[in-house]
């Protein structure tokens, strides 16, 4: 009888634990009214290989034209139309040492500067060299991206459309994590010079997220969301067989029947 009761107790424990709902929410340690200190925002800075759009304006368009890199393209609206030429501003590619070759000004070192710092630097150079009295400089990053892989609804490569892209922004752009994605162990890979750094983030813990050096993303960051154990076991045909309540019910029933016959 004692053995039979033990089997029944084990069955009840297994049944309860197998039906326990997993914790899928973010920021599980946050309480109502609680405040958290955010780190200082880290703006995207210029790195070798980046493409930049730098436009110079002035009250004298003819002078400003000299400082805008131009390319000429040709196109046809149809096969019967004559070719028409159109101008557009080209982009600058930052070389491996952090320089761009700017019209008239020559080589400019931009590595490590933010968008506003590049604009201020170019403006200062134009004024200090007495080339323009009233320059207006507009700078934009082109072709900056981050990648999101793994257990998200829309994995892919995404353009960074503003200077302060956070990890939460990136996961939102990828359609959020699937129900099978691990919230407590998100991996971010980042290149720093000739090294690749790895960071693990627990999205269920707000301090783990806010204090992470990858809370604000840099160009080229790769985010990987690992599958949970259930999803990982699906890679094999019988991976989740032992996690099914029906299996344990059948085994418990069999053991109970055998024990009744033995100890009857």
C-alpha positions, -999 to +999 in steps of 0.1 A: +000+000+000+028+024+009+045+017-025+012+024-043+008+057-024+044+067-033+037+060-070+005+081-069+023+110-052+051+109-078+024+110-105+008+141-090+041+159-087+049+152-124+015+162-135+017+195-117+052+204-128+045+195-164+016+219-165+036+248-150+036+278-173+070+291-182+080+327-175+079+346-208+077+382-197+104+409-198+116+430-168+102+405-143+119+422-114+104+456-119+080+469-093+053+496-097+068+530-089+104+517-091+130+539-108+162+528-125+192+548-134+199+547-171+235+549-185+244+579-206+232+575-241+259+563-265+255+578-299+267+560-330+302+571-340+322+569-372+340+537-378+363+526-407+341+513-436+311+536-428+295+555-455+286+592-448+266+618-466+280+653-459+262+683-475+275+718-473+251+747-478+257+785-479+241+818-490+264+815-520+253+782-537+282+785-562+308+784-534+289+756-515+289+735-547+327+732-545+324+713-512+298+688-522+310+657-539+290+652-571+284+622-593+267+623-626+244+595-637+225+590-669+191+574-673+163+569-699+126+571-691+120+548-720+139+533-749+128+560-773+138+589-750+172+606-752+195+601-723+192+627-696+218+635-670+210+640-633+232+649-604+232+636-569+254+639-539+277+609-534+287+593-502+321+592-485+336+559-474+357+561-443+391+544-449+408+519-426+426+546-408+394+567-402+399+594-429+377+606-458+390+627-487+369+658-487+367+682-517+392+711-514+398+704-476+416+672-483+420+644-458+398+647-427+401+624-397+365+614-386+369+581-367+352+581-333+331+613-340+293+615-337+272+629-365+270+663-349+307+663-341+315+656-378+292+685-389+308+709-364+343+697-374+337+703-411+321+737-404+350+748-383+375+737-410+356+757-437+355+788-416+390+787-402+405+782-437+383+812-449+366+791-475+331+799-464+317+824-440+283+809-433+285+772-440+256+749-430+267+713-428+244+683-427+257+648-419+240+615-422+251+579-418+244+556-447+241+519-447+246+513-410+230+480-399+225+454-372+215+418-375+190+397-355+190+359-357+175+330-339+141+327-321+125+360-333+095+364-356+113+383-383+150+376-384+172+397-407+195+426-413+181+460-404+192+496-411+199+518-381+176+547-387+186+569-357+217+575-335+204+558-303+193+523-313+188+501-282+186+463-279+149+466-273+145+486-305+163+459-324+142+431-310+111+451-318+122+456-354+127+418-356+090+412-345+099+403-309+110+369-296+089+339-304+074+319-275+104+295-278+131+322-275+151+324-242+145+358-226+173+352-200+203+346-223+203+368-253+237+370-271+251+401-287+283+399-307+303+431-314+335+438-333+360+460-315+391+466-336+405+432-344+385+414-316+350+400-314+333+405-281+304+385-267+278+398-242+250+379-225+218+398-216+190+387-193+159+405-205+139+394-175+162+414-153+160+452-159+195+459-144+211+433-166+197+451-196+202+488-186+238+482-173+249+463-203+275+479-227+254+467-256+221+483-244+229+509-270+239+491-303+267+499-326+268+494-364+275+457-372+262+443-340+248+408-342+220+396-319+212+360-314+182+346-294+187+311-283+159+285-284+146+272-251+151+236-241+118+225-255+126+240-289+161+226-289+148+191-281+126+192-312+157+188-333+154+151-325+124+130-332+119+119-296+134+149-279+102+160-261+087+125-257+097+123-220+082+157-213+047+148-224+022+143-195+005+115-214+037+094-213+041+099-175+004+091-170+008+059-189+040+049-170+024+058-136-006+037-145+015+008-156+037+009-124+006+012-102-010-018-119+022-039-115+026-029-079-010-039-072-004-073-087+029-078-068+017-066-034-019-079-036 
